[in-house]
Amino acid sequence: MRIHNNAARFEQGYDRKFGRAFLLCSLLLLTVLLRPPAGEAAAPQFEIKLATLAPENSSLMQVFHEMNAELLKETGGKVGFKIFSGFVLGDEEDVLRKLRVGMVHAATFTGPALTSLNTGMRILQIPFLFNNYQEVDYVMGRLDGDLRRGFSERGLEILGWSELGFLYYMSTVPVATLRDVKGKKVWSRSNAPMLDVIMQKAGVSPVAINAPDVLIALQTNLVQVVYNSPYYALVTQWNTQIKYITDLPIAYIGGALVMDKKVFARMPTPLQEKMKAVCEKHMRRLTERTRKDNADALDIILKRGVKKIVPTAGDVEEFKDLGTRAMADLGPKYFPQEVFNKVKTALAEYRAVSQSKK
């Protein structure tokens, strides 16, 4: 009996020790399984899903990664981005739909997607409005508050401004005057009402095709005249099919990094302020990088044999007069008149000061 009792106590003790050991091992195993892989940090407390069309291996994407690294550092790892680059989530219209339903929390936009969120942004894209980036920066400084309020009313927080840059005519035939454009096969983007009106006024029947098909359209002579930024033309290889680029900025395309205000509001105020400061800093860097990339791309395009066409002062004025008449036809439904008047006033101020310095 004593042997039996001792054996029973031994078995009970063994079971308890084994149970504790098993529980400890299980907890250790669970910890290992839940631990991020080596070199990969744990997800931040506030992980912001950010979509951008910047290609993953581009100089632009490098700025986004550096912005994320600084944001994590400045917030002690509490706020960071999960970045979806290129066309992983589709084009800008696709990303906009995902932003509206909460599948992404923030995104960079240019062009039609941006103007659909705030019609005030369309004013900046008026053809032949700006002559250079100095004018753009001055006007943006005057309009900053108005544009931010417009986005805020749509439930979006502006984390910084960006841009695609100036668009230029690129063609297989020389384009120096309005007469050169007439009768030519000119590419037209979808949802570009202002440029469409310009073309109608110029007597052009645009060829509407999707941007990814433009290269083939140039190769097959389906289109003769296209327009975009030099950097875009280089990365899409449009430059291999064009022979001329017209030295006249057609339109400026701005951009912005926007974030869902509901998601932004979930963060404590100190984290919001740090996030805005970091993003503003790096989005300005992104703009500077975009301008440099466009300038470098133009140099490369010209060195590869594309000829620069320089319109005369009279031809430039003819283009600008066409733009003014076309915008008068569109009316206030395309952009708020109050903001439009502020843009014209700011431009007049800047040009007056610039002229007085000459």
NORRAQUI-V535076 format. One record per helix or strand of 2 or more residues. SS is the DSSP state (helix for helix, strand for strand). FROM is the first residue (numbers start at 1). LEN is the number of residues. Records with the same first field share a line. If there is no record, write none. Layout:
BEGIN
SS=FROM-LEN ; FROM-LEN
END
This chain:
BEGIN
helix=2-33 ; 59-16 ; 92-9 ; 111-7 ; 120-4 ; 133-20 ; 178-4 ; 193-9 ; 211-9 ; 230-6 ; 238-3 ; 261-5 ; 269-35 ; 313-18 ; 337-20
strand=46-6 ; 79-6 ; 106-5 ; 156-16 ; 186-3 ; 207-2 ; 225-4 ; 244-3 ; 251-10 ; 307-3
END
